[in-house]
Amino acid sequence: MLKNRFDKTMKAGVAGVWIALAMSGCVNVAQQGEQASPAATGAPVASAATATSASDAAAAASLQAAATAAASTAKLKAAQPLVYRVRRSDTLNQIAQRNHCKVADLLAWNGLKPSTRLKKGQVLHVASPEAAKEASDAAAAATAAQAAADQAAAKAAVSAKLAAAAAFTNPAVNTAAAASGANASTAASAASSSNAASIAPSGAPAPNPAQARQVDAEVSRHANHVTLVWPAQGTIVEGFQAGATRGIEIGGQPGDPVRAAADGKVMYAGTGLNEYGSLIIIQHNKDFLTAYSHNRRLLVKTGDIVRQGQEIAEMGDEKNTRVSVLFEVRRDGKPVDPMPYLPAKQS
């Protein structure tokens, strides 16, 4: 069933990734609400270097926008208060001292007379109209900066997906593109102040911050081997055949848990590659990654750090003729037989 179908679909290399994403119009909209910009039909072929540089540029823009937003917000928080709510037994003198202004200014800014009696809960302007305008401008600038940061983060996330997909679908492209995608995804997470680790619904717990940093460090290292656990419990309905299939297919029931075969970082989680359905790609180190296809539901997102055995998806039959998970192991971007890396028996 799997013979040659991926090669036919992706024979244009990385260009096939862009075309597939253009045809789908979005990347994992159902699970994540992220929408990728559709590419024009007949777009030029995108090389791995192009995907990588675009990913790096998006990461840099994301961090720059995040820094600008943080600076604008900090400036806004540091500004003097504009209004004051009167408390019991407050006097004009006390309010003026607390807010570093003169009683005469308080009277003028609020249209009061010296004999006016203050009421508890009354709101007084404690800044000049000019200061109020500056604060309003600062608030508008902070809002605009945050919107730019959010937009940059979204672009970085899309670039991460493209880079990871390019490295996955084209064996000629090594995992450097995926690693660059990880940088963009990390920048997107930083810009949106989101946690690096997701919450595992069952199985192995999601990593704490210290564990997440350790796994993130492992992802950036070279390794000659990777030790895996079975990603699902079930019968192998199709085995690995070099040049004909890309992995092994493990059958099961709808909703069966699909688990991370080893610690790693989610480089891609989406539906942008039509033949794979809902796909998750996990980078374990610079040399090895694993992929999990045809899922019914994704439980992690691009950029998440996951632990070995953590549930990452629910088994399904998306873009497939039966309920199963297509499990692939890639070494330097090339499909290899997963069996030598798996325990002899499913546990």
N, C-alpha and C positions, 0 to 999 in steps of 0.2 A: 504493500500500500504506500510505503514511504519512498519506494525506489524512484530515484531521479526527480521527484517532484520539486524538491528544494533547489536542485541545480538548475532546473528549467526556469523556475520563478526568479532565482537570484543570479542567473548567468551573467548579467551585466555588472556584477560586483556591487560596489557601493551605490552605483546609479540605481540599482534595483531597490535599495533601501529608500532612497528619496522618492522614487515613483510609488512604492507601496504606501509610504506615508502620505503622499499627495492624494492618492486614490482614497485612502481611508479618511483623510481630512482632520484626524485628531489622534492624539496619543492617550489611550486609556481614559477617555472622558467619563465612562461609567464609574470607574473606580476612584479617579482622582480629580476630575473636574478640570484637568489641564488641557487646553486646546492648542494644537500646533498650527501654524499658519500654512494653508494649503499651497503647494508649489504649482507653478504653471505647467501644463502638459508640455512635454518636450524640453524640460529644463536641462541644462548642461550637466554632464557627468560630474559628480562630486567625488574628488579623490579623498583618500584617508587623511592626507595632510590637510586638505581643506576642512574636513570635519573636525580634525584636531585643533587647528588654529581657530576655527569658529568657536569651538568649545572653550578654548583658553580665553578668547576675547570676551565671550559671554561671562565667564567666571570673573574676569577682571572688572568688567562693567558692573557686575552684580555687587562685588565688594566695594567699588567706588561709590555706587548709589547708596549702599547700606551705610557707609561712613558719612556721606552727606546728610542722609536722613537722621543719623544719630546725632550729628553736630547740630542740626537745626532743632531737634527735639531738646537737646541739652540747653541750647540757648534760650528756648522758650520757657523751660522749667526754671532757669536761673533769673528770669525777668521778675521785677517787682509785681506784687499782686495789684490788680486793677480795682477790685471792690472789697469791701469789708462788711461782714454781717454783725450788727451791734449785739453785744452780749449784755446781760443784766449788770447794771451799775456802771456801764461804760460812760466816759465823758469825752467830749471833743478833744480835750488836751491829751488824754490817754491814747485815743485812736490816732491822733496826729503823731505822737511820739513813736508808737508801734510801727507806723507806716512811713516814717521819715519825711513828713511833710509839715506844713504850717496849718494852724487852725484857720487862718484866713483863707488858705487854699481850699480846705475842706468846705468851708461855707460857700465859697464861690463855685466850686465844682458841683455842689449839690443843691444850690439855690436855697441855702438855709440862712436863718438869722441867728445872731449870738444867743438869743433867748429861746431858740427852738429846743424843745425837750425830745431827747432821743427815745425811741421805742425798741424794746428787745426784738431782734429779728429784722430790724430795718437795714436795708442795704445802702451803703454809702460808696460813692466813687472816691478812691484814695490815690488816684493818679490823674495827671492832666490829660486833656483831650489828645494832645500830641503823643503822650506816652501810650494812651489807649490805642491810637492808630498804629504806632510802631508794634505794639503787641499783636494787633490784628494782622498786620503784614507778616510778622514772624510766624504766627499760627498758619497763615496761608502758605508760607514758604515750607514749613514743616510738613504740612499735608501734601504739598506737591513733591517734596523730596521723598516722602514715604511711598507715594504712588510710583515714582520713578524707580525706587528700590524694589518694589513689588514686581514691576514690569521687568526689570533686569533679572530678578530671581526666576521669573517664569521663563525668560529666554534662556537662562543658564540651564534650567532643568530640561528644556527641549533640546538644547545642544548636547547635554549629557546623554540623552536618549539616542540621538542621532549617532554620536561617536561610539556608544556601546553597540548599537545595532550594526554599524559599519564593521566594527571589529568582529562581530559575531557571524555575520552573513558572508563575509569575504575572507576565506582562509589566508589569502595573500597579505591581509592586513594583520599585523601583530597586535598584541593587547595594549600597546601604547595608546591607541586611540581610546580604548575603554578606560585606561587610567586617566587620560585627560578628561573624559566624561565624568569620572569620579570627582576630579577637582571642581568642575563646573557645578556638579550636584552639591558638593560640600559648600561651595560659595552660595548656592541658592538656599541651602539650609541655614547658613549663617545670616544671610540677609533677612530671612523671614523669622529668625530666632526660634526655629523649630528644633525639637530634640533629635539627636542623631539616631537613636534607637527607637524602634516601634515596640508596641506591646504585643507579646506573643499570646494568642488566644489559648493555646494549650501546648503540651510538649515542653521542650526546653524553654526556659525563660529568656526574654530579651535581655541583652547585656546592660549592665549598669555603665555609667560614664567611663569608669576606669577600664572595664573590659572592652568597651567600644573603641577607646583609644588604642588598646593593644591589638585588636583585630584590624583596625585601620592601618596600623604600622605593618602588620603581616601582609596586607594586601599589596604594599609597595615593595615587597622583597621578592627576589627570585627564589625558586624552589624546584628541586628535581622530582618531587613526588607530592602527592596530596592523599590524605587518608579520608575516605568517605564513609558515610552510613547510607543505608537504603533510603531513598527519598519517599517511598510509598510501600505499603504492604499489598501484595497481589501477585498474580501470575504474570510472567514475562510473555506477552503475546506476540512480540516481535523482537528478535535479537539484533545485534550489531553486525552489519556486513560492510566491510571497507569498500568505499566507492559507491555503495548502493543505499545505505541508510546512514543517519547521522548519530544514532544512539540506540537505546533500548526503550521499548514501550511496555509499561507496566499497567495492566488492567486493574479495574476496581469498580466501585459503586459511586454514583454522583455524590459529591460532598466529602468523600474520603480525604483525610488530611494528606497534603503534600508538604514535605519537610525539607529544610536546607540540609544538603549532604555534608556540609562542613561550614565552619565559621567563615564569614566573608562580608562583602559590601554589595548591596543590590545595585547593579549597574544599569538595569533596565527593568521596568515593570509596566507593561502596557499591551496594547492590541495593534500596534502599528505595522507589524509584519503579518500579512493576512494568512499565510499558510500555517503559521504557528498558533493562531488564536491568541488567547491571553498568555503572554510569555513573561517569564522571569529569568534574568541572567544575573548570576552571582559571581563576582571575582573573588578568588581565594588567595591568590598571590599574583605576581607578574606573569607567571607561566600558565596557570590553570584557572579555568572558570567552568561553571556548570550552568545548564539551562533546563527549564521546566515548562513544557508547552501544553496547550489545550485545556487550561484550567477553567473551572466554572467561576471562580471568584479569587481575586488577588487580595492578600492580607498584608502585604508590604508595599512600599513605594520606592522609587528610585532614590538612592542615597542612604537608605536604612542600613544599619549594621545588624547582622543576624548571627545567631549561634547555631552550631551543629544540632540538628534535631528540632529546631524551632519550626512551628507550622507557618508556612508562608503562603499557602494557597489551598483551595478546595478543588479536588479532582473533578473534571468535566469532560465534555466532548466537543468543545468549541473548535470549529474548523477540522473536525475529525469524524470518522464514521463509528467510533465506539468510545465508551468512557475509559479514559486512560491518561497517563502522563507520559509524554515523550521526554526521557531523561538523557541529556547529552553532556559529555565531558569534552572540553576543548583544551588542547595543549598548544600554546603559541598560535591560537586561533584555528587550529585544525582539529576536526573530530577524531577522537580515539575511542577504542572500546572501553566502556565504563567498567566492565566486569573485573579486570585486574585491580581496580581501585576500591572495590566493594567487598564487604565481608562475604564469606562463603554462603552464609545463611542469613535470611532476613530476620531481624530482631524486633 
